[in-house]
Amino acid sequence: MRFPFIVLSILAIHLSSFAQIAKTIHQNAIVIDTHGDIFFNQIKSGIDVGKLQPKGNFDLVRAKKGGLDVQFFSIWCDETGGYALANREIDSLYNLIKRYPKRIGLVKNGAELENAINQNKLAAMIGVEGGHMIENRLDYIDSLAKRGMAYLTLTWNNSTSWASSAAEETSGKIKPENAGLNDFGRQVVKRLNKLGVLVDLAHVGEKTFYDAIATTTNPIIVSHSCAYGINPVPRNLKDDQIKAVAKNGGVICVNFYSGFLDSSYNSKQKAFLAKYDVELKSLTEKLDKSSAIDTLIAHHQADADAIRPPISLIIKHINYIVKLAGINHVGLGADFDGAESFPLGMNSVADYPKITEELLKNGYSETDIRKILGGNVIRLIKENKG
């Protein structure tokens, strides 16, 4: 009966060796998350993300544990907010850096990014999510860039007067003849190019997407989107769009939100919410809808976990994009703190090593893994701003 024991021992050694290889690759790579929605929630709650938090997906403690080197902090508000609120969120980041100067630093270009990492700091970058926050003023782009804006997402779910969103193009709210970029929208793209600020095409409609690709002279970023060919939701990129990003030299950063990864998630979520409809209605009397859903999930964690997709779906979207665009055009944009559900096991930025393990299992080389984890985005930053 020694043979099975020997086989199991060899397998255990192999798995241990595999885990060590993945750990070493992860430690040696520069890991970049191009989209995290932390500061809108911080303004509402007043939490200190420099300390370990019992809720949410990000804090400096878990970022360190997960080997995260660079975090693009999303500056977000819905269409009711604007430039002033954007600056309040940037102030929150500045205050966090002031409280923890040895652990986090603001960076605005590739050289500063590498310097921060060499100092063992989390490199903080700023992504402004929604063109409505510039309030139709080019000088507001200049001001936000001076404060550290590394990318501007041309639209959120709402369209602006100069760019149409994916949500409103597909819903019919925007008529086809009014979709895309107008003259001012093209001025926005050109101003971003001039300043070295990345043009972000997550959230934008197809017409806006192709107008922006035709206008920009720099490679673009898609900061948090997935593949439409796997899950056909309006926020995901169709095959021709993926190929267009590659031709432009840009990078598509895969979103971890269950609803963008898994084509069956939305129906499962509806069933979950229907099951606890009475409780949800009670919660919405006291909380906003997003907070009510988060609370409901916390009350019924086992049921909520049962509808979360596996981590392998993240890799499936990466594989799909790599097949169409090539290894140099994919990255990671988790959308942590910006959604109610992520794959099982991906609970926070502390779980980033699991991505490296999954990539290794899928046959990616160390060189290619390092590109996906952050190398491609570093190249993009340098090509835009140096």
Summary of the structure (lengths in Angstrom):
residues: 386
radius of gyration: 20.7
end to end distance: 62.9
largest distance: 77.5
contacts: 1342
relative contact order: 0.14
helix: 55%
strand: 12%
